[in-house]
Amino acid sequence: MNSIDDQLFYNDNSNNNTNNSNKINSGINTYQSPSLNSMQTSGFTPTTGTNISNMSNLNTYNNSSSMNNLNNNTNSLFHSSNSNSSSDLNLNLDQSTINYQTTSLNNYKLSDILKLIPSLINHPDFKISKLERLLSIYWNFFHVRFPILHKPTFIAKNSPTLLLLAMIMLGAKLSNCVPDLSSSIEEKLINPKTLADQIANPLRWLLFSSPHFQPPAKSWIIQSLLMLEFYEKNCSSRSLHERAHLHHGTTIQLLRRSPTLGGSPLKSSTADDANTSSNRGNNNTTRSSGERLLQQWIEAESMKRATFMCFYMDAIDSISFGHQILIYAHQLQLTMPCEDELWENYSLIKNGGGSIYYSKPPPFLLALKNILNGIPTKVNSLGKKVLVAGICAIMYQIQQRDLQIAYGLDKFGINESVDSC
């Protein structure tokens, strides 16, 4: 059985053009629920005891027999528990409509924001037009650097309020770098820095108190935590920087309890599934198998990209601020991020998937091994950041190894062999 990636987008080079044509024609209508082994290509393989010294076996993934019995659990692995989640697909949109929906807000959403942070009502920049401009700045400047959100299916007014707050916070900070000359009077910002700080101060506690803040965490929880941590560490005060460092491990522990970083693939929230089913009514029965498969892939790829962003921040911050590194390269048994042309593809969403084919991304460890051995590897901008983080993580592991040898803590000594013991 092919993986979710194979079923939707990726071309099998071993097949001839006729088989590829048959794949395109049949699409995902013949899809049956894949086993978790088939999802390993998407990066959802529990962490094994891979050692950095055994990098010749980078293509080997965990193939335990228990994972062969998970054919019917795919739908529950990354099931959204929020009926207003941005992952709900609308497949009849053109690009201009989707661009509008990524920033469009309404009074109901502003009311939800004020319920969480009432003090924002007195801020001069808390207006719909200005908040929409801040969301636009987020998409134009932060998203291109860390594309962890799936823009073609993102609907601002239906997205989790805490995630929107994190996006608005980053947009407010980045607005200082954007000329304000072309903005209308309604969109001109007065004091975006204080708006960002007003959101950042309570946002972490609001995320911690969310009922979705529990393993396995939803992708939007991880994404919001990463955006907040980026702001706290790089754009805020000393106190918020220290707070981000203290709670950095919390985000990593949430990821460790998800399938992307070694958590149990069987974990799912039955209560959330029941609530979601009751909220959606008969929508699931009318939704085609292709749409469901596409939604699963979007959620899986979102979690993978969020994991890579966390890995990048962990490695780079250890260099920038002298923090202890917490994620090592061999723990990431994921494939590289998919191509940008696929992740940002609007026609894919409009067509419901299954008619566009792309090259399957290589495993992260294999790409890292190629880089270390001087073999050219084609990756996107996010993939380059991930590989740099991987090299940094290996550097720290080598330093630890040298320290062990210097203190005589090496199990076999420097010049002794395993056989001599």
C-alpha positions as a Markdown table, in Angstrom:
| # | Residue | x | y | z |
|---|---|---|---|---|
| 1 | Met | 0.0 | 0.0 | 0.0 |
| 2 | Asn | 1.3 | 3.4 | -1.0 |
| 3 | Ser | 1.7 | 6.2 | 1.6 |
| 4 | Ile | -0.6 | 9.2 | 1.8 |
| 5 | Asp | 2.0 | 11.2 | -0.1 |
| 6 | Asp | 2.2 | 8.6 | -2.8 |
| 7 | Gln | -1.6 | 8.4 | -3.2 |
| 8 | Leu | -1.9 | 12.2 | -3.6 |
| 9 | Phe | 1.1 | 13.7 | -5.3 |
| 10 | Tyr | 4.3 | 11.7 | -5.8 |
| 11 | Asn | 5.3 | 10.1 | -9.1 |
| 12 | Asp | 6.7 | 6.6 | -8.9 |
| 13 | Asn | 9.6 | 6.6 | -11.3 |
| 14 | Ser | 9.5 | 2.8 | -11.7 |
| 15 | Asn | 6.2 | 3.0 | -13.5 |
| 16 | Asn | 5.8 | 3.8 | -17.1 |
| 17 | Asn | 3.8 | 6.7 | -18.5 |
| 18 | Thr | 0.7 | 4.5 | -18.9 |
| 19 | Asn | 0.7 | 3.5 | -15.3 |
| 20 | Asn | 1.2 | 7.1 | -14.3 |
| 21 | Ser | -1.7 | 8.1 | -16.5 |
| 22 | Asn | -3.8 | 5.4 | -14.8 |
| 23 | Lys | -2.8 | 6.8 | -11.4 |
| 24 | Ile | -3.9 | 10.3 | -12.5 |
| 25 | Asn | -7.2 | 9.0 | -13.8 |
| 26 | Ser | -8.0 | 6.8 | -10.8 |
| 27 | Gly | -6.5 | 9.4 | -8.5 |
| 28 | Ile | -7.4 | 8.7 | -4.9 |
| 29 | Asn | -10.8 | 7.2 | -5.5 |
| 30 | Thr | -9.3 | 3.8 | -5.1 |
| 31 | Tyr | -7.6 | 4.8 | -1.8 |
| 32 | Gln | -8.0 | 2.4 | 1.1 |
| 33 | Ser | -7.0 | 3.4 | 4.6 |
| 34 | Pro | -3.2 | 3.0 | 4.7 |
| 35 | Ser | -1.2 | 1.3 | 7.4 |
| 36 | Leu | 1.2 | 3.4 | 9.5 |
| 37 | Asn | 4.1 | 1.7 | 7.8 |
| 38 | Ser | 2.9 | 3.3 | 4.6 |
| 39 | Met | 2.8 | 6.7 | 6.5 |
| 40 | Gln | 6.5 | 6.4 | 7.3 |
| 41 | Thr | 7.3 | 8.1 | 4.1 |
| 42 | Ser | 5.4 | 11.1 | 5.4 |
| 43 | Gly | 7.7 | 11.2 | 8.4 |
| 44 | Phe | 5.5 | 9.6 | 11.0 |
| 45 | Thr | 7.9 | 6.9 | 12.3 |
| 46 | Pro | 8.5 | 6.5 | 16.1 |
| 47 | Thr | 12.0 | 7.3 | 17.1 |
| 48 | Thr | 14.3 | 4.4 | 17.4 |
| 49 | Gly | 17.7 | 4.1 | 18.9 |
| 50 | Thr | 19.5 | 5.4 | 15.8 |
| 51 | Asn | 23.1 | 6.4 | 16.7 |
| 52 | Ile | 25.0 | 9.2 | 15.0 |
| 53 | Ser | 27.8 | 6.7 | 14.5 |
| 54 | Asn | 25.5 | 4.4 | 12.5 |
| 55 | Met | 24.6 | 6.8 | 9.8 |
| 56 | Ser | 25.1 | 4.3 | 7.1 |
| 57 | Asn | 21.7 | 2.8 | 7.9 |
| 58 | Leu | 19.8 | 6.1 | 7.5 |
| 59 | Asn | 17.1 | 4.6 | 5.3 |
| 60 | Thr | 16.1 | 2.0 | 7.9 |
| 61 | Tyr | 12.9 | 2.9 | 9.8 |
| 62 | Asn | 11.1 | 1.1 | 12.5 |
| 63 | Asn | 9.2 | -1.8 | 11.1 |
| 64 | Ser | 7.8 | -3.4 | 14.2 |
| 65 | Ser | 5.0 | -5.9 | 13.7 |
| 66 | Ser | 2.7 | -3.9 | 16.0 |
| 67 | Met | 2.5 | -1.2 | 13.4 |
| 68 | Asn | 1.0 | -3.5 | 10.8 |
| 69 | Asn | -2.3 | -3.5 | 12.7 |
| 70 | Leu | -3.0 | 0.2 | 12.4 |
| 71 | Asn | -4.8 | 0.3 | 9.1 |
| 72 | Asn | -7.9 | 1.6 | 10.6 |
| 73 | Asn | -6.4 | 4.3 | 12.8 |
| 74 | Thr | -5.2 | 6.7 | 10.1 |
| 75 | Asn | -8.2 | 9.0 | 10.4 |
| 76 | Ser | -7.7 | 9.4 | 14.1 |
| 77 | Leu | -4.0 | 10.3 | 14.1 |
| 78 | Phe | -4.3 | 13.9 | 13.1 |
| 79 | His | -8.1 | 14.5 | 13.4 |
| 80 | Ser | -9.0 | 18.1 | 14.1 |
| 81 | Ser | -11.1 | 18.6 | 17.2 |
| 82 | Asn | -12.2 | 22.1 | 16.4 |
| 83 | Ser | -15.1 | 22.5 | 14.0 |
| 84 | Asn | -13.8 | 25.9 | 13.1 |
| 85 | Ser | -10.3 | 24.7 | 12.4 |
| 86 | Ser | -8.5 | 26.1 | 9.4 |
| 87 | Ser | -8.0 | 22.6 | 8.1 |
| 88 | Asp | -11.6 | 22.3 | 7.0 |
| 89 | Leu | -11.3 | 22.4 | 3.2 |
| 90 | Asn | -13.2 | 24.5 | 0.7 |
| 91 | Leu | -12.2 | 23.1 | -2.7 |
| 92 | Asn | -14.1 | 25.7 | -4.8 |
| 93 | Leu | -11.9 | 28.7 | -4.3 |
| 94 | Asp | -9.7 | 30.6 | -6.7 |
| 95 | Gln | -6.4 | 32.1 | -5.6 |
| 96 | Ser | -7.7 | 35.7 | -5.0 |
| 97 | Thr | -10.5 | 34.4 | -2.8 |
| 98 | Ile | -8.0 | 32.3 | -0.8 |
| 99 | Asn | -5.7 | 35.3 | -0.4 |
| 100 | Tyr | -8.6 | 37.3 | 0.9 |
| 101 | Gln | -9.7 | 34.5 | 3.4 |
| 102 | Thr | -6.2 | 34.3 | 4.9 |
| 103 | Thr | -6.6 | 37.8 | 6.3 |
| 104 | Ser | -10.3 | 38.6 | 6.4 |
| 105 | Leu | -11.8 | 39.0 | 9.9 |
| 106 | Asn | -15.2 | 39.9 | 11.3 |
| 107 | Asn | -16.7 | 41.3 | 14.5 |
| 108 | Tyr | -17.4 | 37.8 | 15.8 |
| 109 | Lys | -13.7 | 37.0 | 15.7 |
| 110 | Leu | -12.8 | 40.3 | 17.3 |
| 111 | Ser | -15.2 | 39.5 | 20.1 |
| 112 | Asp | -13.5 | 36.1 | 20.6 |
| 113 | Ile | -10.2 | 37.9 | 20.9 |
| 114 | Leu | -11.5 | 40.4 | 23.5 |
| 115 | Lys | -12.9 | 37.5 | 25.6 |
| 116 | Leu | -9.3 | 36.2 | 25.9 |
| 117 | Ile | -7.5 | 39.6 | 26.2 |
| 118 | Pro | -10.0 | 42.3 | 27.2 |
| 119 | Ser | -7.3 | 45.0 | 27.6 |
| 120 | Leu | -6.9 | 45.1 | 23.8 |
| 121 | Ile | -10.1 | 47.0 | 23.4 |
| 122 | Asn | -8.3 | 50.2 | 24.5 |
| 123 | His | -5.4 | 49.8 | 22.1 |
| 124 | Pro | -5.6 | 52.2 | 19.1 |
| 125 | Asp | -4.5 | 49.6 | 16.6 |
| 126 | Phe | -7.2 | 47.1 | 17.6 |
| 127 | Lys | -9.3 | 47.6 | 14.5 |
| 128 | Ile | -10.4 | 45.1 | 11.9 |
| 129 | Ser | -8.6 | 46.9 | 9.1 |
| 130 | Lys | -5.4 | 47.1 | 11.0 |
| 131 | Leu | -5.5 | 43.5 | 12.3 |
| 132 | Glu | -6.1 | 42.4 | 8.7 |
| 133 | Arg | -3.0 | 44.3 | 7.6 |
| 134 | Leu | -1.0 | 42.7 | 10.3 |
| 135 | Leu | -2.1 | 39.3 | 9.1 |
| 136 | Ser | -1.1 | 40.3 | 5.6 |
| 137 | Ile | 2.3 | 41.3 | 6.9 |
| 138 | Tyr | 2.7 | 37.9 | 8.6 |
| 139 | Trp | 2.0 | 36.0 | 5.3 |
| 140 | Asn | 4.3 | 38.3 | 3.3 |
| 141 | Phe | 7.3 | 38.2 | 5.6 |
| 142 | Phe | 7.2 | 35.5 | 8.3 |
| 143 | His | 5.4 | 32.8 | 6.3 |
| 144 | Val | 8.0 | 32.9 | 3.5 |
| 145 | Arg | 10.7 | 32.2 | 6.1 |
| 146 | Phe | 8.9 | 29.6 | 8.1 |
| 147 | Pro | 6.0 | 28.2 | 6.0 |
| 148 | Ile | 4.4 | 26.0 | 8.7 |
| 149 | Leu | 0.8 | 27.0 | 7.9 |
| 150 | His | -1.0 | 25.8 | 4.9 |
| 151 | Lys | -2.0 | 29.0 | 3.3 |
| 152 | Pro | -4.3 | 27.6 | 0.5 |
| 153 | Thr | -6.7 | 26.2 | 3.1 |
| 154 | Phe | -6.3 | 28.8 | 5.9 |
| 155 | Ile | -9.5 | 30.8 | 6.7 |
| 156 | Ala | -8.7 | 33.5 | 9.2 |
| 157 | Lys | -12.2 | 34.0 | 10.6 |
| 158 | Asn | -12.6 | 30.2 | 11.2 |
| 159 | Ser | -9.1 | 29.6 | 12.6 |
| 160 | Pro | -8.3 | 29.1 | 16.3 |
| 161 | Thr | -8.3 | 32.5 | 18.0 |
| 162 | Leu | -5.0 | 31.8 | 19.9 |
| 163 | Leu | -3.3 | 31.0 | 16.6 |
| 164 | Leu | -4.6 | 34.2 | 15.1 |
| 165 | Leu | -3.2 | 36.1 | 18.1 |
| 166 | Ala | 0.2 | 34.7 | 17.5 |
| 167 | Met | 0.1 | 35.6 | 13.9 |
| 168 | Ile | -1.1 | 39.2 | 14.7 |
| 169 | Met | 1.7 | 39.5 | 17.3 |
| 170 | Leu | 4.4 | 38.6 | 14.7 |
| 171 | Gly | 2.8 | 40.8 | 12.1 |
| 172 | Ala | 2.8 | 43.8 | 14.5 |
| 173 | Lys | 6.5 | 43.3 | 15.2 |
| 174 | Leu | 7.4 | 43.0 | 11.5 |
| 175 | Ser | 5.3 | 46.0 | 10.6 |
| 176 | Asn | 8.2 | 48.2 | 11.8 |
| 177 | Cys | 10.1 | 46.9 | 8.8 |
| 178 | Val | 7.4 | 47.6 | 6.3 |
| 179 | Pro | 6.9 | 51.1 | 4.8 |
| 180 | Asp | 3.6 | 52.6 | 5.8 |
| 181 | Leu | 3.4 | 54.9 | 2.9 |
| 182 | Ser | 1.0 | 52.8 | 0.8 |
| 183 | Ser | -1.4 | 52.1 | 3.6 |
| 184 | Ser | -4.8 | 53.8 | 3.8 |
| 185 | Ile | -5.7 | 56.0 | 6.8 |
| 186 | Glu | -7.7 | 53.2 | 8.3 |
| 187 | Glu | -4.7 | 50.8 | 8.1 |
| 188 | Lys | -2.0 | 53.1 | 9.4 |
| 189 | Leu | -0.6 | 51.7 | 12.6 |
| 190 | Ile | 0.0 | 53.9 | 15.7 |
| 191 | Asn | 1.9 | 51.7 | 18.1 |
| 192 | Pro | 2.2 | 48.1 | 16.9 |
| 193 | Lys | 5.0 | 47.2 | 19.3 |
| 194 | Thr | 2.8 | 47.7 | 22.4 |
| 195 | Leu | 0.1 | 45.7 | 20.7 |
| 196 | Ala | 2.5 | 42.8 | 20.2 |
| 197 | Asp | 3.6 | 42.9 | 23.8 |
| 198 | Gln | 0.0 | 43.1 | 25.0 |
| 199 | Ile | -0.7 | 39.9 | 23.2 |
| 200 | Ala | 2.5 | 38.1 | 24.1 |
| 201 | Asn | 2.3 | 38.6 | 27.8 |
| 202 | Pro | -0.9 | 36.5 | 28.4 |
| 203 | Leu | -0.7 | 34.3 | 25.3 |
| 204 | Arg | 1.5 | 31.6 | 26.8 |
| 205 | Trp | -0.8 | 31.1 | 29.7 |
| 206 | Leu | -3.8 | 31.1 | 27.4 |
| 207 | Leu | -2.2 | 28.4 | 25.4 |
| 208 | Phe | -1.3 | 26.4 | 28.5 |
| 209 | Ser | -4.9 | 26.6 | 29.8 |
| 210 | Ser | -6.4 | 25.5 | 26.5 |
| 211 | Pro | -8.2 | 22.2 | 26.6 |
| 212 | His | -6.2 | 21.2 | 23.5 |
| 213 | Phe | -2.9 | 21.7 | 25.3 |
| 214 | Gln | -2.3 | 18.0 | 25.9 |
| 215 | Pro | -0.6 | 15.2 | 24.1 |
| 216 | Pro | -1.1 | 14.5 | 21.3 |
| 217 | Ala | -1.3 | 18.2 | 20.7 |
| 218 | Lys | -3.0 | 19.7 | 17.7 |
| 219 | Ser | -0.8 | 21.2 | 15.0 |
| 220 | Trp | -2.1 | 24.8 | 15.7 |
| 221 | Ile | -1.1 | 24.5 | 19.4 |
| 222 | Ile | 2.5 | 23.6 | 18.3 |
| 223 | Gln | 2.5 | 26.4 | 15.7 |
| 224 | Ser | 1.2 | 29.0 | 18.2 |
| 225 | Leu | 3.9 | 28.0 | 20.7 |
| 226 | Leu | 6.6 | 28.2 | 18.1 |
| 227 | Met | 5.5 | 31.7 | 16.9 |
| 228 | Leu | 5.3 | 32.9 | 20.5 |
| 229 | Glu | 8.7 | 31.5 | 21.4 |
| 230 | Phe | 10.2 | 33.1 | 18.3 |
| 231 | Tyr | 8.8 | 36.5 | 19.4 |
| 232 | Glu | 9.8 | 36.1 | 23.0 |
| 233 | Lys | 13.4 | 35.1 | 22.2 |
| 234 | Asn | 14.1 | 37.5 | 19.4 |
| 235 | Cys | 11.7 | 40.5 | 19.5 |
| 236 | Ser | 10.8 | 41.2 | 23.1 |
| 237 | Ser | 12.1 | 42.1 | 26.6 |
| 238 | Arg | 14.6 | 40.2 | 28.7 |
| 239 | Ser | 11.9 | 38.8 | 30.9 |
| 240 | Leu | 10.0 | 37.3 | 28.0 |
| 241 | His | 13.2 | 36.0 | 26.6 |
| 242 | Glu | 13.9 | 34.1 | 29.8 |
| 243 | Arg | 10.3 | 32.9 | 29.9 |
| 244 | Ala | 10.7 | 31.4 | 26.4 |
| 245 | His | 13.9 | 29.6 | 27.4 |
| 246 | Leu | 12.2 | 28.2 | 30.5 |
| 247 | His | 9.3 | 26.8 | 28.5 |
| 248 | His | 11.2 | 25.8 | 25.4 |
| 249 | Gly | 11.3 | 22.2 | 26.7 |
| 250 | Thr | 7.6 | 22.1 | 27.1 |
| 251 | Thr | 7.1 | 22.5 | 23.4 |
| 252 | Ile | 9.6 | 19.8 | 22.7 |
| 253 | Gln | 7.9 | 17.4 | 25.2 |
| 254 | Leu | 4.6 | 17.9 | 23.4 |
| 255 | Leu | 6.3 | 17.0 | 20.1 |
| 256 | Arg | 8.0 | 13.9 | 21.7 |
| 257 | Arg | 4.5 | 12.7 | 22.5 |
| 258 | Ser | 3.4 | 13.1 | 18.9 |
| 259 | Pro | 4.1 | 10.7 | 16.1 |
| 260 | Thr | 6.5 | 13.2 | 14.5 |
| 261 | Leu | 9.1 | 12.9 | 17.2 |
| 262 | Gly | 8.7 | 9.4 | 18.6 |
| 263 | Gly | 5.3 | 9.5 | 20.3 |
| 264 | Ser | 2.8 | 6.6 | 20.1 |
| 265 | Pro | 1.0 | 6.5 | 16.8 |
| 266 | Leu | -2.0 | 5.0 | 18.6 |
| 267 | Lys | -2.7 | 8.1 | 20.7 |
| 268 | Ser | -5.9 | 9.9 | 19.9 |
| 269 | Ser | -8.5 | 11.8 | 21.8 |
| 270 | Thr | -11.7 | 9.8 | 21.6 |
| 271 | Ala | -13.6 | 12.6 | 23.3 |
| 272 | Asp | -12.4 | 15.1 | 20.7 |
| 273 | Asp | -13.3 | 12.8 | 17.9 |
| 274 | Ala | -16.8 | 12.4 | 19.3 |
| 275 | Asn | -17.3 | 16.1 | 19.7 |
| 276 | Thr | -16.0 | 16.8 | 16.3 |
| 277 | Ser | -18.3 | 14.2 | 14.7 |
| 278 | Ser | -21.4 | 15.7 | 16.5 |
| 279 | Asn | -20.4 | 19.2 | 15.5 |
| 280 | Arg | -19.9 | 18.4 | 11.8 |
| 281 | Gly | -23.1 | 16.4 | 11.5 |
| 282 | Asn | -23.2 | 14.7 | 8.1 |
| 283 | Asn | -20.3 | 16.6 | 6.6 |
| 284 | Asn | -18.0 | 13.6 | 6.8 |
| 285 | Thr | -20.5 | 11.4 | 5.0 |
| 286 | Thr | -20.7 | 13.8 | 2.0 |
| 287 | Arg | -17.0 | 14.5 | 1.9 |
| 288 | Ser | -15.2 | 12.5 | -0.7 |
| 289 | Ser | -12.3 | 10.2 | 0.2 |
| 290 | Gly | -10.0 | 12.4 | -1.8 |
| 291 | Glu | -10.8 | 15.4 | 0.4 |
| 292 | Arg | -10.3 | 13.4 | 3.6 |
| 293 | Leu | -7.0 | 12.1 | 2.3 |
| 294 | Leu | -5.9 | 15.6 | 1.4 |
| 295 | Gln | -6.8 | 16.9 | 4.8 |
| 296 | Gln | -4.8 | 14.2 | 6.5 |
| 297 | Trp | -1.8 | 15.0 | 4.4 |
| 298 | Ile | -2.1 | 18.7 | 5.2 |
| 299 | Glu | -2.2 | 18.0 | 8.9 |
| 300 | Ala | 0.7 | 15.6 | 8.7 |
| 301 | Glu | 2.9 | 17.9 | 6.7 |
| 302 | Ser | 2.0 | 20.8 | 9.0 |
| 303 | Met | 3.1 | 18.9 | 12.0 |
| 304 | Lys | 6.3 | 17.8 | 10.2 |
| 305 | Arg | 7.1 | 21.4 | 9.3 |
| 306 | Ala | 6.4 | 22.6 | 12.9 |
| 307 | Thr | 8.7 | 19.9 | 14.2 |
| 308 | Phe | 11.5 | 21.0 | 11.8 |
| 309 | Met | 11.0 | 24.7 | 12.9 |
| 310 | Cys | 11.3 | 23.6 | 16.5 |
| 311 | Phe | 14.5 | 21.7 | 15.7 |
| 312 | Tyr | 15.9 | 24.7 | 13.8 |
| 313 | Met | 15.2 | 27.1 | 16.7 |
| 314 | Asp | 16.6 | 24.6 | 19.2 |
| 315 | Ala | 19.9 | 24.3 | 17.3 |
| 316 | Ile | 20.3 | 28.0 | 16.3 |
| 317 | Asp | 19.4 | 29.3 | 19.7 |
| 318 | Ser | 22.0 | 27.0 | 21.3 |
| 319 | Ile | 24.6 | 28.9 | 19.2 |
| 320 | Ser | 23.1 | 32.4 | 19.5 |
| 321 | Phe | 22.3 | 32.3 | 23.3 |
| 322 | Gly | 24.4 | 29.4 | 24.6 |
| 323 | His | 21.3 | 27.3 | 25.5 |
| 324 | Gln | 21.6 | 23.5 | 25.8 |
| 325 | Ile | 20.5 | 21.7 | 22.7 |
| 326 | Leu | 17.6 | 19.3 | 23.3 |
| 327 | Ile | 16.9 | 17.7 | 19.9 |
| 328 | Tyr | 19.5 | 15.7 | 18.1 |
| 329 | Ala | 19.6 | 15.0 | 14.4 |
| 330 | His | 19.2 | 11.2 | 14.7 |
| 331 | Gln | 15.9 | 11.7 | 16.6 |
| 332 | Leu | 14.2 | 13.2 | 13.5 |
| 333 | Gln | 13.2 | 10.2 | 11.4 |
| 334 | Leu | 11.2 | 12.4 | 9.0 |
| 335 | Thr | 11.2 | 13.1 | 5.3 |
| 336 | Met | 12.3 | 16.6 | 4.2 |
| 337 | Pro | 9.6 | 19.2 | 3.7 |
| 338 | Cys | 7.7 | 18.8 | 0.5 |
| 339 | Glu | 8.3 | 21.2 | -2.4 |
| 340 | Asp | 7.1 | 24.8 | -2.0 |
| 341 | Glu | 5.2 | 24.4 | -5.3 |
| 342 | Leu | 3.2 | 21.7 | -3.7 |
| 343 | Trp | 2.7 | 23.3 | -0.3 |
| 344 | Glu | 1.5 | 26.6 | -1.8 |
| 345 | Asn | -0.4 | 25.0 | -4.7 |
| 346 | Tyr | -3.9 | 26.5 | -5.0 |
| 347 | Ser | -4.9 | 24.5 | -7.9 |
| 348 | Leu | -4.3 | 21.3 | -5.8 |
| 349 | Ile | -6.9 | 22.5 | -3.3 |
| 350 | Lys | -9.3 | 23.5 | -6.1 |
| 351 | Asn | -9.0 | 20.1 | -7.8 |
| 352 | Gly | -9.2 | 18.1 | -4.5 |
| 353 | Gly | -5.8 | 16.5 | -4.9 |
| 354 | Gly | -4.8 | 13.5 | -6.9 |
| 355 | Ser | -4.0 | 15.1 | -10.2 |
| 356 | Ile | -0.6 | 16.7 | -9.5 |
| 357 | Tyr | 2.6 | 14.7 | -9.1 |
| 358 | Tyr | 5.8 | 15.8 | -7.5 |
| 359 | Ser | 9.1 | 14.2 | -6.5 |
| 360 | Lys | 9.0 | 12.5 | -3.1 |
| 361 | Pro | 11.3 | 14.3 | -0.6 |
| 362 | Pro | 14.2 | 12.3 | 0.7 |
| 363 | Pro | 14.5 | 11.3 | 4.4 |
| 364 | Phe | 16.1 | 14.0 | 6.5 |
| 365 | Leu | 18.9 | 11.8 | 7.7 |
| 366 | Leu | 19.8 | 10.8 | 4.2 |
| 367 | Ala | 19.8 | 14.4 | 3.0 |
| 368 | Leu | 22.0 | 15.3 | 6.0 |
| 369 | Lys | 24.4 | 12.4 | 5.3 |
| 370 | Asn | 24.7 | 13.6 | 1.6 |
| 371 | Ile | 25.5 | 17.1 | 2.7 |
| 372 | Leu | 28.2 | 15.9 | 5.1 |
| 373 | Asn | 29.7 | 13.8 | 2.3 |
| 374 | Gly | 29.7 | 16.6 | -0.2 |
| 375 | Ile | 26.8 | 15.2 | -2.3 |
| 376 | Pro | 24.6 | 17.9 | -3.7 |
| 377 | Thr | 21.0 | 17.8 | -2.4 |
| 378 | Lys | 18.2 | 19.9 | -3.8 |
| 379 | Val | 15.9 | 21.3 | -1.0 |
| 380 | Asn | 13.7 | 24.3 | -0.5 |
| 381 | Ser | 14.4 | 27.3 | 1.8 |
| 382 | Leu | 13.0 | 25.5 | 4.9 |
| 383 | Gly | 14.9 | 22.4 | 4.0 |
| 384 | Lys | 18.2 | 24.4 | 4.0 |
| 385 | Lys | 17.4 | 25.7 | 7.5 |
| 386 | Val | 16.8 | 22.2 | 8.7 |
| 387 | Leu | 20.0 | 20.9 | 7.2 |
| 388 | Val | 22.0 | 23.7 | 8.9 |
| 389 | Ala | 20.3 | 22.9 | 12.2 |
| 390 | Gly | 21.3 | 19.2 | 11.6 |
| 391 | Ile | 24.9 | 20.1 | 11.1 |
| 392 | Cys | 24.9 | 22.2 | 14.3 |
| 393 | Ala | 23.3 | 19.3 | 16.2 |
| 394 | Ile | 26.0 | 16.9 | 15.0 |
| 395 | Met | 28.7 | 19.4 | 15.9 |
| 396 | Tyr | 27.4 | 19.5 | 19.5 |
| 397 | Gln | 27.3 | 15.7 | 19.6 |
| 398 | Ile | 30.9 | 15.5 | 18.4 |
| 399 | Gln | 31.9 | 18.0 | 21.1 |
| 400 | Gln | 30.3 | 15.8 | 23.7 |
| 401 | Arg | 32.1 | 12.8 | 22.4 |
| 402 | Asp | 35.5 | 14.6 | 22.5 |
| 403 | Leu | 34.7 | 15.7 | 26.1 |
| 404 | Gln | 34.0 | 12.0 | 27.1 |
| 405 | Ile | 37.3 | 10.9 | 25.6 |
| 406 | Ala | 39.2 | 13.8 | 27.3 |
| 407 | Tyr | 37.9 | 12.7 | 30.7 |
| 408 | Gly | 38.5 | 9.0 | 30.0 |
| 409 | Leu | 34.8 | 8.2 | 29.9 |
| 410 | Asp | 34.9 | 6.5 | 26.6 |
| 411 | Lys | 33.8 | 2.9 | 27.1 |
| 412 | Phe | 36.6 | 1.3 | 25.2 |
| 413 | Gly | 39.2 | 4.0 | 25.4 |
| 414 | Ile | 40.8 | 5.9 | 22.6 |
| 415 | Asn | 43.1 | 3.3 | 21.2 |
| 416 | Glu | 41.4 | 0.1 | 22.3 |
| 417 | Ser | 39.1 | -1.9 | 20.2 |
| 418 | Val | 35.9 | -3.7 | 21.0 |
| 419 | Asp | 37.5 | -7.1 | 20.5 |
| 420 | Ser | 40.2 | -6.4 | 23.1 |
| 421 | Cys | 37.5 | -6.2 | 25.7 |
